Amino acid sequence: MNYQNLSQVDRQKKLNSSGHFSTASGLFYLDNVGVEYGDVKALKSIHLIIEKGEILFITGASGAGKSTLLKILSGDIEPHLGRIVGPHQDKGHFIAEIFQDLRLIPSLSCLENLNLSYDPNIYKNRGEFVQDLNELAKVLGIIDRLNLKIQDANGGLAQKIAIMRALLARPTVLLADEPTSSLDYDSTKKIFDVLNVYNIKRGLTVVWASHNRELVKKFSGRIIHLDNGKLIYSGHACFI
């Protein structure tokens, strides 16, 4: 099989007789999507299908279009060309995002930032939320640092708090933009292990953007590679 053309193969499999996407098994459908910022074409003719429960890594150099693609998936921006069908149009799904700037509140402690994720419509009670929070904090090795204010935390701790905050919202989709750029490999591996558990046990769909292609090749999942706004590869890491 020619893995360089997988995105086009997948697209053809999902087209129905009328030439439109079939939404039976997929979660996101991008059909000929293009995004422009003035004279800059950030994304060019993107055809992409993301399945429910998939772990997908988006790789590419700085400026390749990774962040723009995440914004399209989240519904934060609309394409100038083509169309997207995604779970942001379905009330049965919740998309959580981890941004490069993290969007934590510096004057609050790590714990106070995490408590902002509590929603009585999601959890049976506060105790269930606290149990989830403590379990995540123990796995990530930060249970003794939760009272530290974000403004006094290093970049790695802040990234772990941002990831925990997103997971505590119990999303069906997690969109992460360079979520472990301040972490070493061991810490990044712990993060991926947590995401993998959520993927297996809760069906979490993960879309993780990273410039570090060699890093994400160490993890299981599909990789798509962007170059100058174009999707040039979709497939397994061992073929890239």
Phi, psi and omega per residue, in radians:
M1 nan 2.445 3.102
N2 -1.501 1.752 -3.079
Y3 -1.207 -0.365 3.094
Q4 -1.107 -0.429 -3.082
N5 -1.885 0.289 -3.079
L6 -1.045 -0.650 -3.111
S7 -1.061 -0.678 3.122
Q8 -1.269 -0.654 3.102
V9 -1.084 -0.836 3.129
D10 -1.032 -0.701 -3.116
R11 -1.085 -0.770 -3.113
Q12 -1.140 -0.619 3.126
K13 -1.127 -0.478 -3.048
K14 -1.665 -0.090 3.133
L15 -1.411 2.326 3.078
N16 -1.575 -3.064 -3.030
S17 -1.124 -0.382 -3.132
S18 -1.517 -0.060 3.132
G19 1.551 0.142 3.119
H20 -1.877 2.826 -3.141
F21 -1.166 2.432 2.945
S22 -1.561 2.232 -3.062
T23 -1.757 0.441 -3.054
A24 -1.180 -0.746 -3.006
S25 -2.165 -0.158 -3.106
G26 -1.649 2.902 3.137
L27 -1.910 -0.811 3.064
F28 -2.075 2.439 3.041
Y29 -2.297 2.071 3.053
L30 -1.985 2.106 -3.066
D31 -2.063 1.839 3.081
N32 0.999 0.736 -3.037
V33 -1.374 2.331 3.055
G34 -2.335 2.512 3.117
V35 -2.327 2.349 -3.134
E36 -2.207 2.411 2.987
Y37 -2.011 1.622 -3.056
G38 1.170 -2.127 3.136
D39 -1.541 -0.074 -3.088
V40 -1.614 2.175 3.079
K41 -1.634 1.729 -3.041
A42 -1.294 -0.626 3.067
L43 -2.314 2.459 -3.058
K44 -2.292 1.979 3.001
S45 0.869 0.953 -3.125
I46 -1.448 2.129 2.999
H47 -1.985 2.067 -3.035
L48 -2.674 2.426 3.026
I49 -2.164 2.265 3.054
I50 -2.042 2.121 -3.090
E51 -1.410 2.665 3.050
K52 -1.082 2.315 3.133
G53 1.396 0.209 -3.134
E54 -1.524 2.614 2.923
I55 -1.866 2.051 -3.041
L56 -2.199 2.246 3.061
F57 -1.820 2.322 3.051
I58 -1.857 2.056 3.132
T59 -2.008 2.868 -3.136
G60 2.677 2.755 3.133
A61 -1.213 2.938 3.056
S62 -1.007 2.286 -3.120
G63 1.514 0.076 -3.114
A64 -1.328 -0.324 3.128
G65 2.050 0.147 -3.078
K66 -1.080 -0.898 -3.109
S67 -1.132 -0.652 3.109
T68 -1.121 -0.702 3.113
L69 -1.113 -0.705 3.087
L70 -1.093 -0.688 3.129
K71 -1.149 -0.584 3.062
I72 -1.169 -0.775 -3.121
L73 -1.127 -0.634 -3.113
S74 -1.346 -0.301 -3.067
G75 1.523 0.113 3.136
D76 -1.180 -0.540 3.057
I77 -2.328 2.771 3.118
E78 -1.860 2.539 3.106
P79 -1.209 2.595 3.050
H80 -1.432 -0.435 3.107
L81 -2.322 2.670 3.100
G82 1.280 -2.858 -3.123
R83 -2.617 2.771 3.085
I84 -2.273 2.412 2.969
V85 -2.040 2.201 -3.076
G86 -2.616 3.022 -3.072
P87 -1.224 -0.231 3.074
H88 -1.157 -0.180 3.076
Q89 -1.673 0.073 -3.065
D90 -2.163 2.122 -3.102
K91 -1.167 -0.224 -3.141
G92 -1.416 -0.020 -3.107
H93 -2.141 2.607 3.041
F94 -2.260 2.205 3.138
I95 -1.775 2.151 3.025
A96 -1.809 2.520 -3.099
E97 -2.168 2.466 2.983
I98 -2.012 1.958 -3.054
F99 -1.593 2.816 3.097
Q100 -1.113 -0.579 3.137
D101 -1.530 0.028 3.041
L102 1.175 -0.647 3.085
R103 1.017 0.732 2.993
L104 -1.584 2.844 3.133
I105 -1.676 1.896 -2.995
P106 -1.015 -0.637 -3.050
S107 -1.352 -0.179 3.121
L108 -1.693 2.737 3.087
S109 -1.284 2.947 3.071
C110 -0.998 -0.798 -3.114
L111 -1.107 -0.723 3.141
E112 -1.130 -0.664 3.072
N113 -1.118 -0.713 3.137
L114 -1.175 -0.636 -3.121
N115 -1.118 -0.344 3.104
L116 -1.171 -0.261 3.120
S117 -1.426 -0.230 -3.070
Y118 -1.151 2.270 3.115
D119 -2.378 2.017 -3.116
P120 -1.118 -0.245 3.087
N121 -1.417 -0.249 -3.119
I122 -1.759 -0.741 -3.078
Y123 -1.759 2.582 3.103
K124 -1.108 -0.681 3.135
N125 -2.799 3.032 -3.112
R126 -1.112 -0.603 -3.131
G127 -1.066 -0.655 3.115
E128 -1.131 -0.693 3.098
F129 -1.111 -0.813 -3.128
V130 -1.079 -0.657 3.109
Q131 -1.102 -0.804 3.095
D132 -1.046 -0.782 -3.108
L133 -1.062 -0.845 -3.100
N134 -1.151 -0.652 3.125
E135 -1.107 -0.783 3.114
L136 -1.113 -0.745 -3.119
A137 -1.106 -0.655 3.126
K138 -1.194 -0.772 -3.136
V139 -1.070 -0.680 -3.094
L140 -1.516 -0.037 3.053
G141 1.273 0.566 -3.095
I142 -2.225 0.314 -3.081
I143 -1.044 -0.512 -3.112
D144 -1.593 0.115 -3.093
R145 -2.117 0.209 -3.050
L146 -1.230 -0.393 -3.129
N147 -1.503 -0.072 3.110
L148 -1.260 2.373 3.089
K149 -1.246 2.551 -3.133
I150 -1.010 -0.651 -3.124
Q151 -1.141 -0.300 3.109
D152 -1.827 0.003 -3.104
A153 -1.539 2.614 3.048
N154 -1.372 3.015 -3.057
G155 -1.091 -0.648 -3.132
G156 -1.142 -0.771 3.112
L157 -1.113 -0.743 3.137
A158 -1.065 -0.691 3.113
Q159 -1.137 -0.692 3.100
K160 -1.101 -0.697 3.115
I161 -1.136 -0.720 3.123
A162 -1.098 -0.711 3.125
I163 -1.172 -0.777 3.097
M164 -1.049 -0.771 -3.134
R165 -1.021 -0.729 3.129
A166 -1.144 -0.760 -3.101
L167 -1.213 -0.577 -3.135
L168 -1.184 -0.284 3.053
A169 -1.397 -0.036 3.134
R170 0.879 1.014 -3.121
P171 -1.321 2.853 2.973
T172 -1.628 -0.363 3.115
V173 -2.358 2.338 3.054
L174 -2.071 2.110 3.070
L175 -1.897 2.075 -3.027
A176 -2.181 2.176 -3.111
D177 -1.827 1.816 -3.101
E178 0.871 0.967 -2.974
P179 -1.248 -0.257 -3.076
T180 -2.227 0.496 -3.058
S181 -1.122 -0.417 -3.140
S182 -1.738 0.128 -3.075
L183 -1.883 2.632 3.040
D184 -1.378 3.086 -3.049
Y185 -1.087 -0.744 -3.109
D186 -1.071 -0.754 3.111
S187 -1.167 -0.690 3.096
T188 -1.100 -0.689 3.111
K189 -1.083 -0.695 3.104
K190 -1.095 -0.736 3.112
I191 -1.060 -0.818 -3.130
F192 -1.122 -0.676 3.114
D193 -1.053 -0.713 3.096
V194 -1.112 -0.802 3.135
L195 -1.095 -0.630 3.131
N196 -1.144 -0.697 3.090
V197 -1.101 -0.781 3.118
Y198 -1.121 -0.608 3.108
N199 -1.137 -0.778 -3.085
I200 -1.297 -0.801 -3.018
K201 -1.466 -0.520 -3.045
R202 -2.096 0.014 3.114
G203 1.242 0.411 -3.117
L204 -1.123 2.239 3.015
T205 -1.550 2.199 -3.079
V206 -2.041 2.226 3.015
V207 -2.150 1.992 -2.945
W208 -2.123 2.021 3.131
A209 -1.662 2.338 -3.141
S210 -2.654 2.495 3.022
H211 -1.413 -0.269 -3.035
N212 -1.597 1.516 -3.088
R213 -1.156 -0.624 -3.137
E214 -1.150 -0.574 3.114
L215 -1.185 -0.903 -3.045
V216 -1.222 -0.359 3.071
K217 -1.127 -0.313 3.132
K218 -1.395 -0.185 -3.080
F219 -1.917 2.799 3.132
S220 -1.487 2.455 -3.125
G221 2.572 3.086 3.099
R222 -1.645 2.529 3.075
I223 -1.976 2.336 2.885
I224 -2.052 2.479 -3.082
H225 -2.075 2.263 3.113
L226 -1.852 2.481 3.080
D227 -2.452 1.980 3.122
N228 0.953 0.723 3.073
G229 1.477 -0.035 -3.123
K230 -1.884 2.486 3.043
L231 -1.500 1.941 -3.035
I232 -1.903 -0.134 -3.139
Y233 -2.674 2.466 3.011
S234 -2.576 2.051 -3.129
G235 2.925 -2.745 -3.091
H236 -1.472 2.659 -3.051
A237 -1.082 -0.594 -3.038
C238 -1.175 -0.219 -3.108
F239 -1.779 -0.009 -3.034
I240 -1.664 nan nan
